[in-house]
Every structure is written in C-alpha cells, then in structure tokens.
Amino acid sequence: MKDEVDILNYLVSNIRNSMNEMADHISTGGCESFDAYTKCCGIIHGLAVAEREILDLKSKYEEA
C-alpha cells in the first residue's frame, strides 16, 4: 500500500507544479488575449479537479 500512496504523492506534486507554472504564466502577463487567459484558467481548473480526485483516492487508501 505504501507504493500506491507514493505514486499518488508523486502525481499530486507534479499536478501542483503544473498549476503553479500556469499561474505564474498568467501573473507575469503571459496571456496575450482573453482567449489565452480563459484557456489557462481552464487548464488550472482541470488540474485542480484532478488533484482533488487523487487526494480523495489517497485518503481512501490511507484509511484502509
């Protein structure tokens, strides 16, 4: 079970890094249009949903 939790931690870490990179991209003026901005926000939202699902799964593993 430890291996599974380690994998989930690795995924959460990578997702969090991707979210931070995208947020940095937005905050430094990387979006040249509103369309680019909404696309970046959508990516962040999707990553956040994936992160939440993985954290919920991790919690279930730890309870078992």
N, C-alpha and C positions, 0 to 999 in steps of 0.2 A: 504494500500500500504506500510505502514511502516513495517509491519510484513514481507512482502516479501523481502524488502531491508535488514532487519535484518538477515533473513535467508541467503541471498546471501553474506552478510558480514561475517557471520559465516563460510560459505563454503570456501570463499576466504582465510580467516585466517587459516583454517585447511589445505588447499592445500599449502599455503605458508609455514606453519610449516613443512609439509612433504617434501617439496622441500629443505628447509634449512637442515633438518635432513639428507637427502640423499646427499646433497652437503658436509656436514660435514663428512659423512661416507667416501666419496671419498677422501676428502682433508686430512683425518687422516690415509690414507693408508688401508682403509677397504676392498678394492678390491684386491683380491689375484691373479687375472688373467685379461687379456684383455677382456675376455668374461664377467666377472663380472663387469668390468668398463663400457663396452658398454651397459650392461643391466641397470645399474644405470643411465647412461646418457639418455637412452630411457625412464626410469621412470620419470626423471626430465622433459624431453621434453613433455611427455604426460600430466603431471601435469600442465606444463606451458600453454599448449593448453587449458586444462580445465579451468584454471584460467582466461585466456583471454576471453573465451566464457562467463563465469559467469560475468566478469567485463563489457562486452558488453551488456549483458542482464540487468544488474543493471543500466547501463547508460540509456537504453531504458525505464526502469521503472521510473527513476528519471525525465526523460523528459516528461513523460505522465502526 
